[in-house]
């Protein structure tokens, strides 16, 4: 018979302490594993979101490029005039129509008026004033004089946005170079380059004006 060199003599308190430590270790391990899983899921979700944002950004840039190309072909641009600041923000195509650099920033209203033919300025100002006063929609054709001295005829229309107090905030509209409709050697060829939907819209607009005029004439 050999006498053992050691022996185990656990008290109840020691067993309880050992159990608590074991449970604590298991809980910490579970929490750590759950945290790693959450971090991995968050990383995967972030990567997926970044990929989606990149995809949407690419699609948006392509759409903007197509829109810009469509505006260039149709010679149509858009603009927005801030009534409070007096600045006019133009799209790149609008800048091109007026003979300005495509990336030129907001244009003061005084600069815009300089580009309008002197004989047409009073009519433009009257049309804007009427639209701001709640009258008929801003819709005019007028001449512009580009910085190079070239004269062009354009068609512009826009709608007024007002605040809660019914005060005008801004006018947003479009501008189209209609030199093809003014005649000239290449008028037919240039007119054919204008997309069909724009020509149809313009014809509908002219038809509405005619019917409105006939209705008004019958009432009078």
C-alpha positions as CSV (number, residue, x, y, z in Angstrom):
1,X,0.0,0.0,0.0
2,X,1.4,3.4,-1.2
3,X,0.4,6.5,0.6
4,X,-0.8,9.2,-1.9
5,X,1.3,12.3,-2.2
6,X,-1.8,14.6,-2.4
7,X,-5.4,14.4,-1.8
8,X,-8.5,16.5,-2.7
9,X,-10.5,17.9,0.1
10,X,-13.2,20.3,-1.3
11,X,-15.4,22.3,0.9
12,X,-18.9,23.2,-0.2
13,X,-17.9,26.9,-0.5
14,X,-15.1,25.9,-2.9
15,X,-17.4,23.9,-5.1
16,X,-19.8,26.9,-5.2
17,X,-17.0,29.3,-6.1
18,X,-15.7,26.9,-8.8
19,X,-19.2,26.6,-10.3
20,X,-19.6,30.4,-10.3
21,X,-16.2,30.8,-12.1
22,X,-17.2,28.2,-14.7
23,X,-20.5,29.8,-15.4
24,X,-18.9,33.2,-15.6
25,X,-16.3,31.9,-18.1
26,X,-19.0,30.4,-20.2
27,X,-21.0,33.6,-20.2
28,X,-18.0,35.7,-21.1
29,X,-17.1,33.3,-23.9
30,X,-20.7,33.4,-25.2
31,X,-20.7,37.2,-25.1
32,X,-17.4,37.3,-26.9
33,X,-18.6,34.9,-29.6
34,X,-21.8,36.9,-30.0
35,X,-19.9,40.1,-30.3
36,X,-17.7,38.6,-33.0
37,X,-20.7,37.4,-34.9
38,X,-22.4,40.8,-34.6
39,X,-19.2,42.6,-35.8
40,X,-19.0,40.2,-38.8
41,X,-22.7,40.8,-39.6
42,X,-22.2,44.5,-39.2
43,X,-19.1,44.4,-41.5
44,X,-21.0,42.4,-44.1
45,X,-23.9,44.8,-43.9
46,X,-21.6,47.8,-44.3
47,X,-19.9,46.2,-47.3
48,X,-23.2,45.5,-48.9
49,X,-24.4,49.0,-48.2
50,X,-21.2,50.5,-49.7
51,X,-21.6,48.3,-52.8
52,X,-25.2,49.5,-53.1
53,X,-24.3,53.1,-52.7
54,X,-21.5,52.7,-55.3
55,X,-24.0,51.1,-57.7
56,X,-26.6,53.8,-57.1
57,X,-24.0,56.5,-57.5
58,X,-22.8,55.0,-60.8
59,X,-26.4,54.8,-62.0
60,X,-27.0,58.4,-61.0
61,X,-24.0,59.6,-62.8
62,X,-25.0,57.7,-65.9
63,X,-28.5,59.2,-65.7
64,X,-27.1,62.7,-65.2
65,X,-24.9,62.1,-68.2
66,X,-27.8,60.9,-70.3
67,X,-29.9,63.9,-69.2
68,X,-27.1,66.3,-70.0
69,X,-26.7,64.7,-73.5
70,X,-30.5,64.8,-74.1
71,X,-30.5,68.5,-73.1
72,X,-27.6,69.2,-75.4
73,X,-29.3,67.5,-78.4
74,X,-32.6,69.2,-77.8
75,X,-30.9,72.5,-76.8
76,X,-33.0,72.5,-73.6
77,X,-31.7,73.6,-70.2
78,X,-33.2,74.4,-66.8
79,X,-32.8,77.3,-64.5
80,X,-33.8,78.4,-61.0
81,X,-34.1,82.0,-59.8
82,X,-33.9,82.7,-56.1
83,X,-36.2,85.7,-55.5
84,X,-34.4,86.7,-52.2
85,X,-30.8,86.7,-53.5
86,X,-31.5,87.6,-57.1
87,X,-29.3,84.8,-58.3
88,X,-30.1,82.5,-61.2
89,X,-28.7,79.0,-61.2
90,X,-28.4,77.5,-64.6
91,X,-27.7,74.0,-65.8
92,X,-24.7,73.4,-68.0
93,X,-26.8,73.4,-71.1
94,X,-28.5,76.7,-70.1
95,X,-25.0,78.2,-69.7
96,X,-24.1,76.9,-73.2
97,X,-27.3,78.4,-74.7
98,X,-26.4,81.8,-73.3
99,X,-22.8,81.5,-74.4
100,X,-21.3,81.1,-70.9
101,X,-18.9,78.5,-69.5
102,X,-20.8,75.3,-68.7
103,X,-19.5,75.3,-65.1
104,X,-20.2,78.9,-64.4
105,X,-21.8,79.5,-61.1
106,X,-24.9,81.4,-60.2
107,X,-25.5,84.4,-62.4
108,X,-26.8,87.7,-60.9
109,X,-30.1,88.7,-62.4
110,X,-28.5,91.9,-63.7
111,X,-26.0,89.7,-65.7
112,X,-28.9,87.7,-67.1
113,X,-30.7,90.9,-68.2
114,X,-27.6,92.0,-70.0
115,X,-27.8,88.9,-72.1
116,X,-31.4,89.6,-73.1
117,X,-31.9,91.7,-76.2
118,X,-32.5,95.3,-75.2
119,X,-35.8,95.5,-77.1
120,X,-37.1,92.3,-75.3
121,X,-36.1,93.2,-71.7
122,X,-39.3,95.1,-70.8
123,X,-41.5,92.2,-72.0
124,X,-39.4,89.7,-70.0
125,X,-39.6,91.8,-66.8
126,X,-43.4,92.3,-67.3
127,X,-43.9,88.5,-67.7
128,X,-41.8,87.8,-64.6
129,X,-43.7,90.4,-62.5
130,X,-47.1,89.0,-63.6
131,X,-46.1,85.5,-62.7
132,X,-44.8,86.6,-59.3
133,X,-48.0,88.5,-58.7
134,X,-50.0,85.3,-59.2
135,X,-51.0,86.0,-62.8
136,X,-50.5,83.7,-65.7
137,X,-47.6,81.3,-66.0
138,X,-44.2,82.6,-67.1
139,X,-44.0,81.6,-70.7
140,X,-42.2,83.8,-73.2
141,X,-40.1,83.7,-76.4
142,X,-37.4,86.4,-76.7
143,X,-34.0,87.1,-78.1
144,X,-30.6,86.9,-76.3
145,X,-27.3,88.3,-77.3
146,X,-24.5,86.0,-76.5
147,X,-21.1,87.4,-75.4
148,X,-19.8,86.7,-78.9
149,X,-22.5,89.0,-80.3
150,X,-24.6,86.2,-81.8
151,X,-28.3,86.7,-81.5
152,X,-30.5,83.7,-80.7
153,X,-34.2,83.2,-80.1
154,X,-35.2,81.1,-77.1
155,X,-38.4,79.9,-75.4
156,X,-38.5,80.0,-71.7
157,X,-41.2,79.0,-69.2
158,X,-41.3,78.5,-65.4
159,X,-43.5,78.1,-62.3
160,X,-43.3,80.2,-59.1
161,X,-42.8,78.5,-55.7
162,X,-44.2,80.3,-52.7
163,X,-43.8,80.0,-49.0
164,X,-46.5,79.5,-46.4
165,X,-47.3,83.2,-46.4
166,X,-47.9,83.1,-50.2
167,X,-44.7,85.0,-50.8
168,X,-42.7,84.1,-53.9
169,X,-39.5,82.2,-53.1
170,X,-38.2,81.0,-56.4
171,X,-39.0,80.4,-60.1
172,X,-38.0,77.1,-61.6
173,X,-38.2,76.6,-65.4
174,X,-36.7,75.6,-68.7
175,X,-35.1,77.4,-71.6
176,X,-34.9,76.1,-75.1
177,X,-32.9,77.4,-78.0
178,X,-35.5,77.6,-80.8
179,X,-33.2,79.1,-83.5
180,X,-34.3,76.2,-85.8
181,X,-37.8,77.5,-85.6
182,X,-36.7,81.0,-86.6
183,X,-35.9,80.0,-90.2
184,X,-32.6,80.0,-92.0
185,X,-30.8,77.7,-94.4
186,X,-30.5,74.8,-91.9
187,X,-33.8,75.2,-90.2
188,X,-35.5,72.0,-91.5
189,X,-32.4,69.9,-90.7
190,X,-32.0,71.4,-87.2
191,X,-35.7,71.1,-86.4
192,X,-35.5,67.4,-87.3
193,X,-32.9,66.9,-84.6
194,X,-35.3,68.1,-81.9
195,X,-36.7,65.0,-80.2
196,X,-40.3,64.0,-81.2
197,X,-41.6,64.3,-77.6
198,X,-40.5,67.9,-77.4
199,X,-42.1,68.8,-80.7
200,X,-45.3,67.1,-79.6
201,X,-45.3,68.9,-76.3
202,X,-44.8,72.2,-78.0
203,X,-47.6,71.5,-80.4
204,X,-49.9,70.5,-77.5
205,X,-49.0,73.7,-75.8
206,X,-49.8,75.8,-78.8
207,X,-53.1,73.9,-79.3
208,X,-54.1,74.7,-75.7
209,X,-53.3,78.3,-76.2
210,X,-55.4,78.4,-79.3
211,X,-58.4,76.6,-77.6
212,X,-58.1,78.9,-74.6
213,X,-58.2,81.9,-76.9
214,X,-61.2,80.6,-78.8
215,X,-63.0,79.9,-75.5
216,X,-62.2,83.4,-74.3
217,X,-63.4,84.9,-77.6
218,X,-66.7,83.1,-77.4
219,X,-67.3,84.2,-73.8
220,X,-66.7,87.8,-74.8
